[in-house]
Amino acid sequence: MKKNKRVGISLIVLVITIIVMIILAGAIILSLQSSGIINKASEAVEKNDLASIKQLAALIDGELKLKLSTGEDPLKGKTKSEYLRERLEAEGFNIDKYAVKYKDDNLIVEDLRIEDFYAAYNCAYVLLNNGDVFSWGLNDYGQLGHGDRQNRNLPTKVAGLSHVEKLIPGSGSNCYAILEDGTMKSWGRNSIYTASLGLGDLENEYVTIPTTMPNISNAKSMAKTEYENFVITKDGKLYGWGQNHAYGLGLGDTTKRKTAVNITGISNVSELSNSGETLFAVLSNGDVYVWGPGSNYTTGLDSVETVKTPLLHPHLKNIKKIKSVNGNVFVALTKDGKIKSWGTDTSGFGKLGLGTQTVSKVPAEIPGLSNIVFMETWLNTIFVLSDNGTVKGWGDNSSYRLGLGDTTNRNIPVEIPGISNAKSLNVNNNGEYFALTDDGIMGWAYNTDGQLGVGSAETVITQPTKVLNVTNVKDLILRAYSTFILLNDGTVMACGKNNYGQLGLGNTSIRREPIKIPTLSNVEKIVKSTAYETVYALMKDGTLKVWGRNQYGQFGVGNTTNSSVPTNIDFNSILKSIK
């Protein structure tokens, strides 16, 4: 017994000794690493180039990981990006010259470049990879964030706004920013009715500088209804503020909220779907919560009663996406490729897809649909795309929306003829419809300005018709009666309305078939925006080009003159001036 006891004590002593040695070794490594960093820092500052700062940042990153692994807390409330930048600045670096940050826990150190570009109605924003923001164009509500309401015709840095992860321009009159640390700022038009900026008792109609929004942290994305505003956090929580019309915030009352409030009892939210009043929160596991008015059975709960707080939906499981069909009917795409519908077809278009049935009090599976990978709605018409490339539609068929050669509404899904091997669907709010297929593009419906690109002067095309002269399509961008087709080789073709020269062809003539823009190549993307007659292209080398309407200086080239040919926005010179 005594021998066993002595052995046990010896083992305990050995374990303690090993732990002490590990701690001492860690301390020695940290000491050596720190002294190494100091030496490397002096060398790097002397060189002051990207390679040197990368080397030093990697050493600091390694030291940080080691400290965190041993239970130390060097961050002391800072983000890892903030800690890294402070360390580099302390070593004598001007980090404004570089993008230095962590993204998804990965260390990033690189030269300045354009990270993303956002175009709203007659104004534009550039986000740099270091989190700085530049803006220009129309500024009637202070939406540019420069402390005034004066338009800008050159890109101007937004002071007091840094380390931005994502910009969310509103309808063009305000803007929101999600920062690296998960907090948010807002500025621009502050609707008193909906408290749109979420800034509390601030009753100013115009907020001209980015202002921190209370109560928000860990933000990931935003969603807006007619009356309310919502933020989904990275851990799936939901926050809301606004008018709270008809229990729209799901808080059990109709009291207006001027700052964000956590909507309790709901978590793991992936997206929010709404019709303006009835709301559905789709969770990451496919479950759904619902709240808001139930008139016309829009909640799908076999009742017309209003749901005042989020309720786990008993009939919606395994859901991927929910969309409104003009308010009184909803459709849901399940994760296994089926479609369900519910609500009341008050207009009689057949948009439930359930035959002659005009009311579905609970979600009902639409027969004849399987393996659906995408759905889209516009007003009272619904389209779905299956994994075999076929397209089906139902509902309102005025103006030949369903592409069936007639204007008879359909109350069950019908396959749209002439389309095979479709990869995507594009539906424009002006009533043009396109299917991108393996061998080109098929278009139908509104063609008032030749925007379908089928070479016809007819204002309506009754069935899917091949868009002329187009192959190897990478993307399709629809504007107000104008169409832009980005090809795989980086060139762009355009057709349709051209009253401001927005087709980029050097004139203002309508084009009824796609024409290649002669001075445009190496395009990465045509920016999708609400700036209908102003077109922006982000190039593969990170530069920007713009053409079309320039009434408010939204080109950012120092004037308000329209241009019918792509014009360079000289952003590289701005980046060089920072360096």
C-alpha positions as CSV (number, residue, x, y, z in Angstrom):
1,M,0.0,0.0,0.0
2,K,2.8,2.4,1.0
3,K,4.6,1.6,-2.1
4,N,1.6,2.4,-4.3
5,K,1.0,5.6,-2.3
6,R,4.6,6.7,-2.9
7,V,4.2,6.0,-6.6
8,G,1.1,8.1,-6.8
9,I,2.8,11.0,-5.0
10,S,5.7,10.7,-7.4
11,L,3.4,10.8,-10.4
12,I,1.7,13.9,-9.1
13,V,5.0,15.6,-8.5
14,L,6.1,14.7,-12.1
15,V,2.9,16.1,-13.6
16,I,3.3,19.3,-11.7
17,T,6.9,19.6,-12.7
18,I,6.0,19.1,-16.4
19,I,3.2,21.8,-16.2
20,V,5.7,24.2,-14.6
21,M,8.3,23.5,-17.3
22,I,5.6,24.1,-20.0
23,I,4.7,27.4,-18.5
24,L,8.3,28.4,-18.2
25,A,9.0,27.3,-21.7
26,G,6.1,29.4,-23.0
27,A,7.3,32.4,-21.1
28,I,10.8,32.0,-22.5
29,I,9.4,31.6,-26.0
30,L,7.3,34.7,-25.5
31,S,10.3,36.6,-24.2
32,L,12.4,35.5,-27.1
33,Q,9.6,36.1,-29.6
34,S,9.1,39.6,-28.2
35,S,12.7,40.5,-28.4
36,G,12.7,39.1,-31.9
37,I,9.8,41.2,-32.8
38,I,11.5,44.3,-31.5
39,N,14.6,43.5,-33.7
40,K,12.4,42.8,-36.7
41,A,10.4,45.9,-36.1
42,S,13.4,48.2,-36.3
43,E,14.5,46.5,-39.5
44,A,11.0,46.7,-41.0
45,V,10.4,50.3,-40.2
46,E,13.7,51.2,-41.9
47,K,12.5,49.4,-45.1
48,N,8.8,50.6,-44.6
49,D,7.5,48.4,-47.4
50,L,4.7,45.8,-47.8
51,A,7.0,42.8,-47.4
52,S,8.4,44.1,-44.2
53,I,5.1,44.9,-42.6
54,K,3.8,41.5,-43.6
55,Q,6.7,39.9,-41.9
56,L,6.3,41.9,-38.7
57,A,2.5,41.4,-38.7
58,A,3.0,37.6,-39.0
59,L,5.3,37.7,-35.9
60,I,2.8,39.7,-33.9
61,D,0.1,37.3,-35.0
62,G,2.1,34.3,-33.9
63,E,2.8,35.9,-30.5
64,L,-0.9,36.8,-30.1
65,K,-2.0,33.2,-30.8
66,L,0.6,31.8,-28.3
67,K,-0.5,34.2,-25.6
68,L,-4.2,33.3,-26.1
69,S,-3.4,29.6,-26.1
70,T,-1.7,30.0,-22.6
71,G,-4.8,31.8,-21.2
72,E,-3.5,35.4,-21.4
73,D,-5.8,38.2,-22.6
74,P,-3.6,40.7,-24.5
75,L,-6.7,42.0,-26.3
76,K,-8.3,43.5,-23.3
77,G,-11.6,44.2,-25.0
78,K,-10.1,45.1,-28.4
79,T,-10.7,43.2,-31.6
80,K,-7.7,41.3,-33.0
81,S,-7.6,43.8,-35.9
82,E,-7.4,46.7,-33.4
83,Y,-4.7,45.0,-31.4
84,L,-2.6,44.3,-34.5
85,R,-2.9,47.8,-35.8
86,E,-2.0,49.4,-32.5
87,R,1.1,47.2,-32.2
88,L,2.2,48.1,-35.7
89,E,1.6,51.8,-35.1
90,A,3.6,51.6,-31.9
91,E,6.5,50.2,-33.9
92,G,6.5,53.3,-36.1
93,F,4.4,52.2,-39.1
94,N,1.9,54.4,-40.9
95,I,-0.7,51.7,-41.4
96,D,-3.0,54.0,-43.4
97,K,-0.8,53.0,-46.3
98,Y,-2.0,49.4,-46.1
99,A,-5.0,47.1,-45.3
100,V,-4.2,45.5,-42.0
101,K,-6.9,43.3,-40.5
102,Y,-8.3,39.9,-39.7
103,K,-11.1,38.5,-41.8
104,D,-12.7,35.3,-40.7
105,D,-9.8,35.0,-38.3
106,N,-7.3,35.1,-41.1
107,L,-4.5,37.7,-41.1
108,I,-4.6,40.1,-44.1
109,V,-1.9,42.6,-44.9
110,E,-2.0,44.1,-48.4
111,D,-1.7,47.2,-50.5
112,L,-4.8,49.5,-50.6
113,R,-7.4,48.6,-53.3
114,I,-11.1,48.9,-53.8
115,E,-12.8,46.2,-51.8
116,D,-16.4,47.0,-53.0
117,F,-18.4,49.5,-54.8
118,Y,-22.0,50.6,-54.1
119,A,-24.2,52.7,-56.3
120,A,-27.5,54.1,-55.0
121,Y,-29.9,56.6,-56.6
122,N,-27.6,59.3,-58.1
123,C,-24.8,58.8,-55.5
124,A,-21.9,56.3,-55.1
125,Y,-19.8,54.8,-52.4
126,V,-16.4,53.0,-52.5
127,L,-15.2,50.8,-49.7
128,L,-11.4,50.3,-49.5
129,N,-9.9,47.1,-48.2
130,N,-8.6,49.0,-45.1
131,G,-12.2,49.9,-44.2
132,D,-12.2,53.6,-45.4
133,V,-15.1,54.9,-47.4
134,F,-15.3,57.5,-50.2
135,S,-18.6,58.9,-51.5
136,W,-19.8,61.4,-54.1
137,G,-22.9,62.5,-56.1
138,L,-26.3,63.6,-54.8
139,N,-26.3,64.7,-51.1
140,D,-29.7,66.3,-50.6
141,Y,-30.3,64.4,-47.3
142,G,-26.6,64.2,-46.1
143,Q,-26.4,60.6,-47.4
144,L,-22.8,61.1,-48.4
145,G,-21.8,61.5,-44.7
146,H,-19.6,64.6,-45.1
147,G,-21.3,66.8,-42.5
148,D,-23.3,68.9,-45.0
149,R,-25.9,68.5,-47.8
150,Q,-23.8,69.7,-50.7
151,N,-23.3,67.5,-53.7
152,R,-19.8,66.2,-54.5
153,N,-18.5,65.6,-58.0
154,L,-15.3,64.0,-56.9
155,P,-14.7,61.0,-54.6
156,T,-14.4,62.4,-51.0
157,K,-13.3,60.5,-47.9
158,V,-16.0,60.1,-45.3
159,A,-14.4,61.5,-42.1
160,G,-15.1,59.7,-38.9
161,L,-15.8,56.4,-40.6
162,S,-13.2,53.7,-40.6
163,H,-12.7,50.0,-40.3
164,V,-16.0,49.3,-42.2
165,E,-16.7,45.7,-43.1
166,K,-19.9,46.3,-45.2
167,L,-21.9,49.3,-46.5
168,I,-25.7,49.2,-46.9
169,P,-27.0,52.1,-48.9
170,G,-30.7,52.7,-48.4
171,S,-33.0,53.8,-51.1
172,G,-30.5,56.5,-51.9
173,S,-31.4,58.9,-49.1
174,N,-29.5,57.2,-46.2
175,C,-26.8,54.7,-45.6
176,Y,-25.7,52.2,-43.0
177,A,-22.2,50.8,-42.2
178,I,-21.3,47.5,-40.4
179,L,-17.9,47.9,-38.8
180,E,-15.3,45.3,-38.1
181,D,-16.2,45.1,-34.4
182,G,-19.8,44.4,-35.3
183,T,-21.2,47.8,-34.3
184,M,-23.1,50.0,-36.8
185,K,-23.3,53.6,-37.9
186,S,-26.1,55.3,-39.9
187,W,-26.6,58.7,-41.6
188,G,-28.7,60.5,-44.1
189,R,-32.5,60.9,-44.1
190,N,-33.9,60.1,-40.7
191,S,-37.6,59.4,-41.2
192,I,-39.4,60.6,-38.0
193,Y,-42.2,58.2,-38.9
194,T,-40.1,55.0,-39.0
195,A,-37.1,56.2,-37.0
196,S,-35.1,54.7,-39.9
197,L,-31.6,55.5,-38.6
198,G,-32.2,53.9,-35.2
199,L,-30.5,56.8,-33.4
200,G,-32.9,57.2,-30.4
201,D,-34.5,60.5,-29.5
202,L,-32.6,62.3,-32.3
203,E,-35.4,64.0,-34.2
204,N,-33.3,65.6,-36.9
205,E,-34.6,64.8,-40.4
206,Y,-31.0,65.0,-41.7
207,V,-28.1,63.3,-40.1
208,T,-25.0,64.4,-42.1
209,I,-22.3,62.5,-40.3
210,P,-22.0,58.7,-39.6
211,T,-23.4,58.2,-36.1
212,T,-23.1,55.1,-33.9
213,M,-26.4,53.2,-33.5
214,P,-27.1,52.2,-29.9
215,N,-27.7,48.6,-28.8
216,I,-26.2,46.8,-31.9
217,S,-23.3,44.5,-31.8
218,N,-22.0,41.6,-33.8
219,A,-24.1,42.8,-36.8
220,K,-24.1,40.7,-40.0
221,S,-26.9,42.0,-42.3
222,M,-30.0,44.3,-42.5
223,A,-33.6,43.8,-43.7
224,K,-36.2,46.5,-44.1
225,T,-40.0,46.6,-44.4
226,E,-42.2,49.6,-45.2
227,Y,-42.5,50.4,-41.5
228,E,-39.6,48.6,-39.7
229,N,-35.9,48.0,-39.8
230,F,-34.1,44.8,-38.7
231,V,-30.5,43.6,-38.1
232,I,-29.5,40.0,-38.1
233,T,-26.4,39.3,-36.0
234,K,-23.6,36.9,-36.8
235,D,-24.9,34.5,-34.1
236,G,-28.4,34.6,-35.5
237,K,-30.1,37.1,-33.2
238,L,-32.7,39.5,-34.5
239,Y,-32.9,43.2,-33.6
240,G,-35.5,45.7,-34.8
241,W,-36.7,49.3,-34.6
242,G,-39.2,51.5,-36.3
243,Q,-42.9,52.3,-36.4
244,N,-44.0,48.9,-35.2
245,H,-47.1,49.1,-37.3
246,A,-49.5,46.1,-36.7
247,Y,-47.0,44.4,-34.3
248,G,-44.4,44.5,-37.0
249,L,-41.5,44.3,-34.5
250,G,-42.9,41.2,-32.8
251,L,-42.6,42.7,-29.3
252,G,-46.2,42.2,-28.2
253,D,-47.2,45.9,-28.6
254,T,-47.4,48.6,-31.2
255,T,-45.2,51.2,-29.5
256,K,-42.7,52.8,-31.8
257,R,-39.0,52.0,-31.1
258,K,-36.4,54.6,-31.9
259,T,-33.4,52.3,-31.2
260,A,-32.7,48.6,-31.9
261,V,-34.4,46.2,-29.5
262,N,-33.6,42.5,-29.3
263,I,-36.6,40.4,-30.5
264,T,-36.5,37.7,-27.8
265,G,-37.5,34.1,-28.2
266,I,-36.0,33.7,-31.6
267,S,-32.4,32.7,-32.6
268,N,-30.3,31.2,-35.4
269,V,-32.0,33.5,-38.0
270,S,-30.6,33.3,-41.5
271,E,-33.0,35.7,-43.3
272,L,-36.2,37.7,-43.0
273,S,-39.0,37.6,-45.5
274,N,-42.0,40.0,-45.5
275,S,-44.8,41.6,-47.3
276,G,-44.7,44.8,-45.4
277,E,-46.8,43.6,-42.5
278,T,-46.7,39.7,-42.1
279,L,-43.1,38.7,-41.4
280,F,-41.3,35.3,-41.5
281,A,-37.9,34.6,-40.0
282,V,-36.2,31.6,-41.6
283,L,-33.8,29.9,-39.3
284,S,-30.6,28.1,-40.3
285,N,-32.2,24.7,-39.6
286,G,-35.2,25.4,-41.9
287,D,-37.6,26.2,-39.1
288,V,-39.7,29.4,-39.4
289,Y,-41.1,32.0,-37.0
290,V,-44.0,34.2,-38.0
291,W,-45.6,37.4,-36.6
292,G,-47.8,40.2,-37.8
293,P,-51.4,40.5,-39.2
294,G,-53.1,37.3,-40.3
295,S,-55.8,38.8,-42.5
296,N,-56.3,36.7,-45.7
297,Y,-54.6,33.8,-43.9
298,T,-51.2,35.4,-44.7
299,T,-49.6,33.8,-41.5
300,G,-50.5,30.3,-42.8
301,L,-51.8,29.4,-39.3
302,D,-55.4,28.6,-40.3
303,S,-56.5,31.8,-38.7
304,V,-56.9,35.5,-39.5
305,E,-55.8,36.6,-36.0
306,T,-52.8,38.9,-35.6
307,V,-49.6,37.2,-34.2
308,K,-48.1,39.7,-31.7
309,T,-44.9,37.9,-30.9
310,P,-42.8,35.5,-33.0
311,L,-44.4,32.1,-33.1
312,L,-42.7,28.9,-34.3
313,H,-44.6,27.9,-37.4
314,P,-46.1,24.4,-37.1
315,H,-46.5,23.9,-40.9
316,L,-43.3,25.3,-42.2
317,K,-40.2,23.0,-41.8
318,N,-37.1,22.5,-43.8
319,I,-37.6,25.9,-45.5
320,K,-34.9,27.6,-47.6
321,K,-36.6,30.8,-48.7
322,I,-40.0,32.6,-48.5
323,K,-41.3,35.2,-50.9
324,S,-44.4,37.4,-51.1
325,V,-46.6,37.3,-54.1
326,N,-47.9,40.9,-54.0
327,G,-48.9,40.7,-50.3
328,N,-51.8,38.3,-49.9
329,V,-50.1,35.1,-51.0
330,F,-46.7,33.6,-50.0
331,V,-44.6,30.9,-51.5
332,A,-41.9,28.9,-49.8
333,L,-39.0,26.9,-51.3
334,T,-38.1,23.9,-49.2
335,K,-34.5,22.6,-48.9
336,D,-35.6,19.4,-50.8
337,G,-36.8,21.4,-53.8
338,K,-40.6,21.6,-53.3
339,I,-42.8,24.7,-53.3
340,K,-45.6,25.5,-50.8
341,S,-48.1,28.3,-51.0
342,W,-50.7,29.9,-48.7
343,G,-52.9,33.0,-48.3
344,T,-55.8,34.4,-50.3
345,D,-55.7,35.0,-54.0
346,T,-58.0,38.0,-53.8
347,S,-57.4,39.1,-57.4
348,G,-58.1,35.6,-58.9
349,F,-54.8,35.4,-60.8
350,G,-54.3,31.8,-59.7
351,K,-51.1,32.7,-57.9
352,L,-51.5,30.0,-55.2
353,G,-50.8,27.4,-58.0
354,L,-53.4,25.1,-56.5
355,G,-55.9,25.1,-59.4
356,T,-59.2,26.7,-58.8
357,Q,-58.5,27.0,-55.1
358,T,-58.3,30.7,-54.1
359,V,-57.7,30.3,-50.3
360,S,-55.1,28.2,-48.6
361,K,-55.3,28.7,-44.8
362,V,-52.1,26.7,-44.2
363,P,-49.1,26.1,-46.4
364,A,-50.0,23.5,-49.1
365,E,-47.5,21.8,-51.4
366,I,-48.0,22.7,-55.1
367,P,-48.4,19.5,-57.2
368,G,-46.1,18.9,-60.2
369,L,-43.1,20.7,-58.8
370,S,-39.9,18.9,-57.6
371,N,-36.1,19.5,-57.6
372,I,-36.7,23.3,-57.6
373,V,-33.5,25.3,-57.1
374,F,-34.7,28.9,-57.5
375,M,-37.9,30.8,-57.4
376,E,-38.8,34.4,-58.2
377,T,-41.9,36.6,-58.0
378,W,-43.0,39.8,-59.6
379,L,-46.3,41.3,-58.6
380,N,-48.8,38.4,-59.2
381,T,-46.6,36.1,-61.3
382,I,-44.3,33.3,-60.0
383,F,-41.4,31.5,-61.8
384,V,-39.4,28.5,-60.7
385,L,-36.3,26.9,-62.0
386,S,-35.6,23.1,-61.6
387,D,-32.3,21.4,-61.5
388,N,-32.8,20.0,-65.0
389,G,-32.9,23.5,-66.5
390,T,-36.7,23.8,-67.1
391,V,-38.7,26.8,-66.1
392,K,-42.3,26.9,-65.0
393,G,-44.6,29.7,-64.1
394,W,-48.1,30.5,-63.0
395,G,-50.3,33.5,-61.9
396,D,-50.9,36.7,-63.7
397,N,-50.2,36.5,-67.4
398,S,-51.1,40.0,-68.6
399,S,-48.6,41.4,-71.1
400,Y,-47.5,37.8,-71.9
401,R,-45.6,37.5,-68.7
402,L,-45.6,33.7,-68.7
403,G,-44.2,33.6,-72.2
404,L,-46.9,31.2,-73.4
405,G,-48.1,33.1,-76.5
406,D,-51.3,34.2,-74.9
407,T,-52.6,36.4,-71.9
408,T,-54.7,33.7,-70.1
409,N,-53.8,33.5,-66.4
410,R,-52.6,30.1,-65.2
411,N,-53.6,28.6,-61.8
412,I,-51.2,25.7,-61.9
413,P,-47.5,25.6,-62.8
414,V,-47.0,25.4,-66.6
415,E,-43.7,24.8,-68.3
416,I,-42.5,27.8,-70.4
417,P,-41.7,26.6,-73.9
418,G,-38.5,27.2,-75.8
419,I,-36.3,27.1,-72.7
420,S,-33.9,24.3,-71.9
421,N,-30.8,23.9,-69.8
422,A,-31.5,27.2,-68.0
423,K,-28.9,28.2,-65.4
424,S,-30.6,31.2,-63.9
425,L,-33.6,33.5,-64.2
426,N,-33.6,37.3,-64.3
427,V,-36.9,39.2,-63.6
428,N,-36.9,43.0,-63.9
429,N,-39.4,45.2,-62.1
430,N,-40.3,46.7,-65.4
431,G,-41.6,43.4,-66.7
432,E,-38.7,42.0,-68.8
433,Y,-37.9,38.3,-68.2
434,F,-34.7,36.4,-69.1
435,A,-33.5,32.9,-68.8
436,L,-29.7,32.4,-69.0
437,T,-29.1,29.0,-70.7
438,D,-26.0,27.0,-71.7
439,D,-26.1,28.4,-75.3
440,G,-27.2,32.0,-74.7
441,I,-30.2,34.0,-73.3
442,M,-33.9,33.7,-73.9
443,G,-36.1,36.8,-73.3
444,W,-39.8,37.6,-73.4
445,A,-42.5,40.1,-72.3
446,Y,-41.9,43.9,-72.3
447,N,-39.7,45.2,-75.1
448,T,-40.7,48.9,-75.2
449,D,-37.2,50.1,-76.0
450,G,-35.6,47.0,-77.4
451,Q,-34.3,45.9,-74.0
452,L,-34.9,42.2,-74.8
453,G,-32.3,42.4,-77.5
454,V,-34.1,40.1,-79.9
455,G,-34.0,42.6,-82.8
456,S,-37.7,43.3,-82.9
457,A,-39.5,46.6,-82.8
458,E,-42.5,44.9,-81.2
459,T,-43.2,46.4,-77.7
460,V,-44.1,42.9,-76.3
461,I,-42.6,39.6,-77.2
462,T,-45.1,36.8,-76.5
463,Q,-42.8,33.8,-76.1
464,P,-39.2,33.2,-75.1
465,T,-37.0,34.4,-78.0
466,K,-33.2,34.1,-78.3
467,V,-31.3,37.3,-77.6
468,L,-29.2,38.0,-80.7
469,N,-25.4,37.6,-81.1
470,V,-24.8,36.5,-77.5
471,T,-22.7,33.5,-76.2
472,N,-20.4,32.8,-73.3
473,V,-22.4,34.9,-70.9
474,K,-21.0,35.5,-67.4
475,D,-23.7,37.8,-66.0
476,L,-26.9,39.7,-67.0
477,I,-27.7,43.1,-65.5
478,L,-31.1,44.7,-65.9
479,R,-31.8,48.4,-65.6
480,A,-34.8,50.6,-66.4
481,Y,-35.4,49.5,-70.0
482,S,-31.7,48.8,-70.6
483,T,-29.9,45.5,-70.6
484,F,-26.2,44.8,-70.1
485,I,-24.5,41.4,-70.8
486,L,-21.1,40.7,-69.3
487,L,-19.3,38.0,-71.3
488,N,-16.7,35.6,-70.0
489,D,-13.9,37.5,-71.8
490,G,-14.6,40.7,-69.9
491,T,-16.3,42.6,-72.6
492,V,-19.9,44.0,-72.3
493,M,-22.8,44.1,-74.7
494,A,-25.8,46.4,-74.3
495,C,-29.2,47.1,-75.7
496,G,-32.4,49.0,-75.0
497,K,-33.1,52.6,-73.8
498,N,-30.3,55.0,-74.3
499,N,-31.6,58.5,-73.7
500,Y,-28.6,59.5,-71.5
501,G,-26.0,57.5,-73.4
502,Q,-26.3,54.8,-70.8
503,L,-25.5,52.0,-73.3
504,G,-22.0,53.4,-73.6
505,L,-21.9,53.3,-77.4
506,G,-21.0,56.9,-78.1
507,N,-24.6,58.0,-78.9
508,T,-28.1,58.2,-77.5
509,S,-29.9,55.9,-80.0
510,I,-32.0,53.0,-79.0
511,R,-30.5,49.5,-79.7
512,R,-32.8,46.6,-80.3
513,E,-30.1,44.0,-80.4
514,P,-27.0,43.7,-78.2
515,I,-24.0,45.8,-79.3
516,K,-20.5,45.4,-77.9
517,I,-19.3,48.5,-76.0
518,P,-16.2,49.2,-78.1
519,T,-14.1,51.0,-75.4
520,L,-14.8,48.5,-72.6
521,S,-12.8,45.4,-71.8
522,N,-11.4,43.5,-68.8
523,V,-14.6,44.1,-66.8
524,E,-15.0,42.3,-63.5
525,K,-18.6,43.3,-63.0
526,I,-21.3,45.8,-63.9
527,V,-22.5,47.2,-60.6
528,K,-26.1,46.4,-59.8
529,S,-27.8,49.5,-58.4
530,T,-30.8,51.8,-58.3
531,A,-29.0,54.4,-60.4
532,Y,-31.0,53.5,-63.5
533,E,-29.4,55.8,-66.1
534,T,-25.9,55.8,-64.6
535,V,-23.8,52.7,-65.2
536,Y,-20.6,51.7,-63.2
537,A,-18.2,49.0,-64.1
538,L,-15.6,47.6,-61.8
539,M,-12.5,46.5,-63.8
540,K,-10.3,43.5,-63.2
541,D,-7.4,45.8,-62.3
542,G,-9.5,47.4,-59.6
543,T,-10.3,50.6,-61.4
544,L,-13.7,52.1,-62.1
545,K,-15.5,53.3,-65.2
546,V,-18.8,55.1,-65.5
547,W,-21.1,56.4,-68.2
548,G,-24.6,57.7,-68.8
549,R,-26.4,60.3,-66.7
550,N,-24.3,62.7,-64.5
551,Q,-26.8,65.3,-63.3
552,Y,-25.5,65.4,-59.7
553,G,-21.8,64.6,-60.2
554,Q,-22.4,60.9,-59.6
555,F,-19.6,60.1,-62.1
556,G,-17.0,61.4,-59.6
557,V,-14.9,63.0,-62.3
558,G,-15.2,66.7,-61.3
559,N,-18.2,67.7,-63.5
560,T,-21.9,67.1,-64.1
561,T,-21.7,66.4,-67.8
562,N,-23.3,63.2,-69.2
563,S,-21.2,60.8,-71.2
564,S,-22.2,58.2,-73.8
565,V,-18.8,56.5,-73.5
566,P,-17.2,54.8,-70.5
567,T,-15.1,57.3,-68.5
568,N,-12.4,56.6,-65.9
569,I,-12.9,57.5,-62.3
570,D,-9.4,58.3,-61.3
571,F,-9.4,56.4,-58.0
572,N,-5.8,55.1,-58.3
573,S,-4.5,58.7,-57.9
574,I,-6.5,58.9,-54.7
575,L,-5.0,55.7,-53.4
576,K,-1.5,57.0,-54.4
577,S,-2.1,60.2,-52.5
578,I,-2.9,58.2,-49.3
579,K,0.3,56.3,-49.8
